[in-house]
Structures are given as C-alpha cells and as structure tokens.
C-alpha cells in the first residue's frame, strides 16, 4: 500500500499485484510480491494409444492398442510474475500412474462346438518424477492460459499380463483352483523407457484467499500429451485430461 500526503490528510492507494487488492499493511507502505511458492494436487484420466505386443513364451497373442488409466501427483510450484499479467511457472512433482490395456484374442473352437472368447490385459503401475517449466498469461480478469513442457524419470513398480474369459459364461481355465482368468507367467515384459517428455496446456482462474497477506489458489483444467513413446521398442503415447489445485504464498519483497 502506498500513501500520499496532502497537508494533514493521508490518502491510501492499494497496490494490486497480479490484479489482487492485497492490503499487506494498513499503515505502512508495502511492495506486492512477484515470487510465489506453493503446493498442488493433480488428478487426471490418462488414455493411451499404443502398439504393444502381448507375447507369451514364443507366441504373439495379441496387440495392445488402446488403454485407460488414472494418475495422481503432488508437486511443489513456483510462479514468478515478471509482468502484471504474465508469469513463469516451474514445477517439481511426483506422480503415480495406473494404466490398463485390453486386447481381444482370436476365437478358439471348443469340443462342444462353442467358441471360446478371451481378452488379454496389461495392468501396470509406475512412478514418475517430473520437472516442468511453463508460461502463464492472463486472458481476462483473473482467467489465464498456460503452456509448458515437462521431462520425467519413470520407473515401473508392477506389471502383470492376464488372459480373461469373455464367453462362454461357464468356461474356466485349468488353473488351481479353476478360474475365469489366468496370469501369463511367461509373458514378455514391456520395455519401459526410463525417461519421458511431454506438454501441458492449462486454463485456470486465480482466486484470492486472503486480504492481509498474499495467498491465492489457481485451480485449472489440464490437458496434455507425451511427445515421445513411453516404451523403447514400440509406440506408446499417453494423453491426459484432469484438474489441478495449487495454493500459492507470496515471498516478501525488500
């Protein structure tokens, strides 16, 4: 807040950083902060398009082409407002992703004349450590758009491949005990790349949460895509559509 003197009268003028009417001090001049630190939680639906072969022993059973999944992440964010309506954002986050692919098998005739229909399933969980840099620009009022690129280290914590019976409804595999699904114990593991890269597009709204100190939320819708294959020797692109809720605190200026 800045003060103008006119004789014995003090006239306050509110210093608005990023458009927020923060009143950092009711009596003393104050500089609105330009650097903000915060944390964020991120949840997203992550469909995949791929060409991953399901191989058991020496036989190619099917090709996984379409997958679904979910990811959650927790991150540390920083925003530097180099202009009143523009900022740089950096992020360091840890993500956990669960992905699942399904691929139909070829129908197999049974002795009673019926057809055995099954599908192969790839169930995978992995972790990512992600670094991201983005540009943020106000569009109107406190509505903003952001575009950024990310790089990540990724490692798998679990991968399983299964064959599941679709029909007939009474058919069971000769497992112990008999079951309508069996794990492919001899399945070849998908060769996951140890790193990844991609882009994020965000549209969000800065929401002031306090008047006496710089504290705001920046909820956003997040769209994204990987730009390199997640697998070493096959195509695997992962898309993303989710929501994010960061909370930012301003660092004092001197």
Secondary structure as UniProt FT lines:
FT   STRAND          2..6
FT   TURN            7..8
FT   STRAND          9..13
FT   TURN            18..19
FT   STRAND          35..45
FT   STRAND          48..56
FT   TURN            57..58
FT   STRAND          59..83
FT   TURN            84..85
FT   STRAND          86..104
FT   STRAND          108..109
FT   TURN            111..112
FT   STRAND          115..140
FT   TURN            141..142
FT   STRAND          143..167
FT   TURN            169..170
FT   STRAND          181..183
FT   TURN            185..186
FT   STRAND          195..208
FT   STRAND          215..226
FT   STRAND          236..250
//
